[in-house]
Amino acid sequence: MVEAVSRKNGDFLRKPPSSVEAEQAVLSAIITNNRALEKVCDFLKPEHFVEVMHQKIYDACLRLSEKGHVVDTITLKNFLEGNGTLDMAGGVEYLTQLASSSISIVNVVDYARLVYECAIKRNLIEIGTDIVNNAYGGSDNDDEEEMTADKQIESAEGQLYSLATSGEIQSGPEKLESTLVETIQIIEDAFRADSSISGISTGLKDLDKRIGGLHPSDLLVIAGRPGMGKTAFALNIAVNVANEVLNHRGPERLQGPVLFFSLEMSADQLASRVLSFEAEVNGNSMRNGDISEEQFNKLVEYQRALKDLPLFLDDTPGITVPMMRARARRLKRQHGHISLILVDYIQLIEGTGKNNEDRVRLVSAVTRGLKMLAKELDVPVIALSQLSRKVEDRDDKTPQLSDLRESGSIEQDADCVMFVYRKSYYLDKEVNRIVADKENGDMLPEYEKKLKEFNETKNMAEIIIAKQRHGPTGTVKTSFIGEYFKFGDFYDGSTGGN
């Protein structure tokens, strides 16, 4: 077997980064003045110490402090002795030696940062070694399935991102004063913006007024039965947001590309829909090639115009939330920000649990993961969801929160739940049913009534806001042109256009 890690130029002689003196200084400062622990405990963990004895002592300091006890040589001796780890911590003599050192509390954070930095570098070495070993296929378990290169990259990216964001010195509780400053900034963005919204515009004015735009760290669920147009609705929002970014509209802090994960449709199908509603060329005709020379030239023109649109499509089948997180992190590192993440759709996301785990539990884990992704990357996440078939069994087809398929925690985790509902979809079926029922000749009045209602609603879709954590619920009317997969603002008496 090929040796996984080669040793060149005496690399094996190099010692991992560490500073025993800094570790001793931190512990000495804590034992001398317990207030030193308050300055470092937010980011410094026992595992950051390279010496096992120092890990034991620091852990004992944390545990004693949590119980409200004074940390000194006596309490440390009793605690460590009770755990049977006093000898591993160097004994009473070592505790006394640490206590006798004169270290100022003023310098403790600098020493703690040095300890933390060395620990991070050791972790980097460990991750790097794992990357090399995995790439060589070095596994001690012959039965263990070898990871593909893509999965190895995703795993490495996840480890590196976790390492970069763990133990951040500036993290933790913030005083209300600093949070209020950020809140005023958000309000100022809305006050100075032409659209009077604090978040990112969806491109639909009435919807923006109702939900205030799309806000970082929010999880928004768009649900609907098949045929309602929820994918088209999400794709319209994605393009609208990408156009806002391309034209440098909206708050600077919200600028960045849009990432669309599609588990149902391929990237080229989504791109075809984008061309259809942007150029206003019939989507079915495009697929069949049944278009004129003028329409083809129009599509080419729009293709050129859309080439700089900051919209990224990922149609990887069987993708998981951790894989999404890794790819979103990568995109954020490359561009600094992400404006919006969309996922189509929740029920198709692969779970990371056991195969026999019930679907409700898996879907609940997925929605929690998506909410954590929104908070971690500070970006709005829109996730699409199917509705259960019981909608079709009711006379009133208007969707309700209880219709969410395998809902679990979807309603609980989502900051906003919206339903896409097109009454014309069901009216069309009823009209066709009446026409097909030739034996019943006295249904003409009902046919005319249904046909009239269908014509009045065929270019309209309702966005039903069933839950909103930060605002009111209600219904927003939008225009919908089915042949273009296009949503727009609704105007009474219009044929449905932007």
Residue, then its C-alpha position, 0 to 999 in steps of 0.5 A: m500500500v502506498e504510504a499516505v503521507s510522505r516525509k520530506n526535508g525532515d518534516f517529521l521533525r517539526k513540532p506542532p505550534s504550541s506555547v506552554e508558557a502562554e498556557q501557564a500564563v493564562l492559568s496563573a492569571i485565572i488562579t490569581n484573579n478570577r476575573a481573568l476567566e471572564k475575559v477568556c472563557d467565551f472563546l478559549k476552550p479546554e481542548h485549545f491547550v496542548e498540555v493535558m495537565h493544562q486542559k484538566i486545570y482549565d476545565a476545572c476552573l470553568r466548572l468551579s466558576e459555573k458553580g459559583h465557587v472561587v478558583d484557587t489552589i485549594t478549590l482546584k485541588n479538591f475538585l481535581e482530587g474528587n475527579g481522580t485527575l489531580d496527578m494528571a494535572g501535575g499535583v498540588e506542587y504544580l498548582t502552587q507553582l502556577a499560583s505563585s507566578s505574577i501575571s497581570i490580568v491585563n495581559v491575559v487576553d493576549y496570552a489566551r489569543l496565543v493559545y487559541e491561535c496555536a490550537i487553530k494551527r494544530n487543527l489546520i495541520e490535522i485537517g490537512t493531514d486528513i485531506v492528504n490521507n483521504a486523497y491517497g485512499g488511506s483508510d485503516n478499515d477495508d470495509e469503509e467505502e472510499m469517499t469520492a473526490d467531490k465529497q472529500i472537497e465538501s468535507a474539507e470545506g465544511q471542516l475549514y469553515s467550522l474552524a474559521t467560525s468556531g470560538e470567534i473572540q468577538s462572538g457572544p451576547e451583545k449589549l442592547e446599545s450595539t444591537l440598537v445601532e444595527t436596528i437603526q441602520i436597517i430602519e434607515d435603509a428602509f427610510r431612504a430606499d425608494s421601495s420603503i422596504s428594509g430587506i431585499s426586494t422580491g420585484l413584486k411591490d405588493l408582496d414587498k409591502r406585505i412582508g417588507g422584502l426578504h430579510p437576512s437569517d429568515l427562512l421563507v417557505i413557499a408551498g403549493r400543489p403541483g401546477m400552481g407555479k411555485t417553482a416559477f414564482a421562486l425563479n421570478i423572485a430569484v431573477n428579480v433579486a439578481n437584477e437588483v444586485l446587478n444594478h446595485r440597488g438595495p442596501e450595500r450589506l445585502q449585495g451578493p449573488v443568488l444561489f438556486f438549488s434545484l432538486e426537481m428541474s435541471a439547470d437548463q430547464l430553469a435557464s429556459r424558463v428564465l429566457s421565457f419570462e424575460a423575453e416573453v416567448n412561449g415556453n412550450s413553443m421554445r421546447n418544441g422549436d415552434i418559434s419564429e426567426e424573430q422570436f429566436n433572435k429575441l431569445v439570443e438577445y436576452q441570452r446576451a443581456l442575462k449573461d452577467l446576471p449573478l444567479f447560480l444554479d445547482d441541480t445536483p441530485g440527492i443533495t443534502v443540507p450539509m452539501m448545500r451549506a458547503r457550497a453556499r460557504r464557498l460562494k460566499r467566500q468567493h463573492g463576500h456576500i450572498s443575497l438569497i438562497l432558494v431550494d426547490y424543494i424540501q421533500l426531495i432533499e436527502g436526509t442524513g439520518k437512518n434510512n428507516e427514519d420516518r419522513v416527518r422526522l427527516v423533513s423536520a431535520v431538513t427545515r431546521g438545517l435550512k433555518m440554521l443555514a439562513k442564520e449562519l450565513d446571514v442570508p434569506v433562504i426560500a424553500l419550496s414545499q409540496l402540499s398534501r393531497k387532502v387539498e384536492d378532496r375539499d370543495d374549497k381548494t384554498p391551502q391551509l397550514s395543516d396541508l403542509r406535506e410531512s410538515g413536522s417543524i416546517e411551520q415552526d421553523a419558518d419565519c414566513v409561510m406563503f402559498v401559491y394558489r391559482k383558482s383558475y387551475y381548478l376552474d379549468k378542470e371543472v369547465n373541461r369536465i362539464v364539456a366532457d359530460k355531454e349527457n347532462g344537457d341542463m348544465l349550461p348555466e353552470y358551464e357559463k358561470k365557471l367559464k366566466e370565472f375562469n376568464e376573470t382569474k386565468n391571469m391571476a395568482e394569489i400569494i397567501i401569507a399564512k404565517q409571518r413572524h414579523g408582520p401581518t398575514g393576508t393575501v396578495k394578488t399577482s399577475f400570472i402569464g402561464e405561457y411565459f411562467k411569469f409573475g408580476d404586479f397585479y392591476d385590475g383590468s390588465t391582462g397581467g404584465n409588469 
